[in-house]
Amino acid sequence: MDDAVTDTEVVVVGTGVSGLAALHHLKARGVDVVALERNPDVGGTWYHNRYPGCRFDSESYTYGYSFSQEVLREWHWKERYSPQPENLRYLRFVTEKLALRDVIRFNTTVTGAHWEESTRTWVVHIEGGRSIRSRFLMTCLGMLSTPTMPRVDGIDTFEGPSFHTFDWPKDGIDLRGKRVGVVGTGATGVQAIAAIAPEVASLTVFQRRPNWHTPLGNSEITVEEMAEIRSRYDEIFALCAVSPGGYVHQPDRRGFHSLTAEQRRRFWEELYAQPGFAVWLANFREIFVDREANAEFSAFVAEKVRERVHDPELAEKLIPKDHGFGVQRVPLETNYYEVYNRDNVRLVDLQQTPMVGVTLTGIKTTEEDFELDVIVYATGFDAITGPYEQLDIRGVGGRLLKDKWVDGPETYLGLLVRHFPNLLMVAGPQSSSSSVNFPRSIEAQVDWCMGLLDHLRRNGLTRLEPTAEAEREWVAYVAHLYEKLLMREARSWFTGYNSNIPGREHGQVRHVMFNGGQPKYREILDAVASSDYRELVLS
Ligand code: NA7
């Protein structure tokens, strides 16, 4: 890259799954674009999360981009739920195939962006003091790219290696023969725990609240199967397009109450044996909204845990008692429960014996001092809004985005923000990205942004901003969708909960995601575009 470039039409921040998609479409249109990436390579989430066991919960062939026939033709997904190294290889492959690398500046950390009304441009600030001026700012920051560590005493005092799973050492770490502690049992924790348990000397799992986990059901995809999948790509993407979650799984529409308890049980046995999110997303829709349905299914899954964990007392500790199945993100697992039947694995229930702090040599609870060689924090993220709020993004009149969002995000369509003109967020708060198979959601968003930019270009316009009314209505609509779902009660990043961030403990729901399903989301985006963006002020 030529470092002297200071003016461009679009700056894209981040080159993970959404940034690469944006870059491809912008380049294909001949738009002058520069992408800024803090890492030395593309990949975002799949660049960072190198912990053992890290892999898709989405069927691999529904996770790839749909827009390049060449990529679809040439790429072979080798596993149904592809692992991180392969996913990073895929994103590098796409980068080369679509010739995206030449417009990316690596090792370039954006610290903020300031809107300048007189020139209708964003001045994007880069660590080290440089800046780039651009007409449009496209933020592709990811939803889970700001890790959070526990708020406990002594976290920096531990003398051995300790790190968040997001920052797993790039060159790997040899855990063989080590005493390892893992804090956190969300989607990340369960993948890591199951993967490392067989190789470490001892594994101590520090669990605060258990989650509902169900089997992933991973398997190999042979060359012949991949050929068959390739021949069905149109059909697969069409299926994802009509599914609320953007997956191949479709909700069962017979109705929970129209079947007998015995019929429901048979159906659930079938679902439990199916791979992926079928058990969550191909279930009765009542699971998400009806307490009775949710309780019955939760009891079914609890039985599975009891069958899989030999020690009945331990099994009870692994069964959530404070929330029903599926109101939090359901982490999929491979032999997770069986891990607790091993002699070298111990569960520490932090509800019974809370963590007091981290010491020079391990973790201290109210009951015991645990001596450890390595501590792994699988403690989650300042999800969805975090990546925005850590930047100094200032809109009209120097307004800080973080201030605007102090009581929760306010956006239009999850893509635009009033008083922040020409800012296009991909996978932003209140978009469908966190409730939908990520690439399926972001492709719709990127397409919409491209349509909008085309419209501006065609009409010689240089400024866009949503109206106050459009934003107000979107925020209210997003909040209304939460009201229908049991999920509104969850202590989960779906509701903006994060015990490690002051003020974000359980209690105050932040409406961070669109829960209306991908078909509805796409329908709304299309309607806005075909009304010539009536809800936006364009000039
Ligand atoms: P999650 O789902 O936010 O899980 C974080 C886990 O860490 C969860 O079990 C938390 O328990 C636990 N946690 C967080 N802070 C602490 C402290 N201070 N002490 C003990 N335990 C703690 O993050 P993941 O990375 O697993 O998953 C994020 C998403 O990535 C996932 O949904 C996928 O979409 C991909 P808690 O439940 O708060 O009691």
Boltz pocket constraint, residues with backbone or C-beta under 6 A from the ligand:
constraints:
  - pocket:
      binder: B
      contacts: [[A, 144], [A, 149], [A, 150], [A, 151], [A, 183], [A, 184], [A, 185], [A, 186], [A, 187], [A, 188], [A, 189], [A, 206], [A, 207], [A, 208], [A, 209], [A, 329], [A, 350], [A, 355], [A, 378], [A, 379], [A, 380], [A, 381], [A, 491], [A, 493], [A, 499], [A, 500]]
      max_distance: 6.0
